[in-house]
Amino acid sequence: MSEDLDLILADTEDTMRKGINHLESELGKIRAGKASPAMLDGITVEYYGAPTPIAQVANVSVLDARTLSIQPWEKNMVQPIERAIMAANIGVTPQNDGVIIRIFMPPLTEERRKELFKRASAEGEQSKVAIRNVRRDAIEQVKKLQKDGMSEDAAKDAEKTVQDLTDKFIALVDKHLAAKEKEMMAV
């Protein structure tokens, strides 16, 4: 019975951690006025008939705080990469010199910062909902174990442990959101 409980708790923590990892990757895609290669995550380009992430067909690097450089490994990929970035509508216009694509980050306006923070907050809220759903599922599993013969005290302890995990991960979400807000609001 105890090993079932340990498995439930380990699985709960692992799933909540995956939710935090997802939040981190989503927040990384939201630009905060600084150039970041993570902005291009999720943008694919047609490469020999297959949709391929830009990072797998070019070297993406940060030249300075506001400039991103994309150097395709094959010269014929410059135009398709530029078109893919334009189609992704990430709020920037790529500059192409025939060899390298540069993306200059314009400074964020106050209105745009607030809009981006709303998007970040929505991602945080989705993460909190996912974490609470994991908590609900774990508590249901604990109650099922209790029906199968686990003591009431052990079930209450397990539920408290699940709640503690939930609180810990929700605090982590808040911490990530606060850091992202600070990054966005810095001029």
Disulfide bonds with the S-S distance in Angstrom:
none
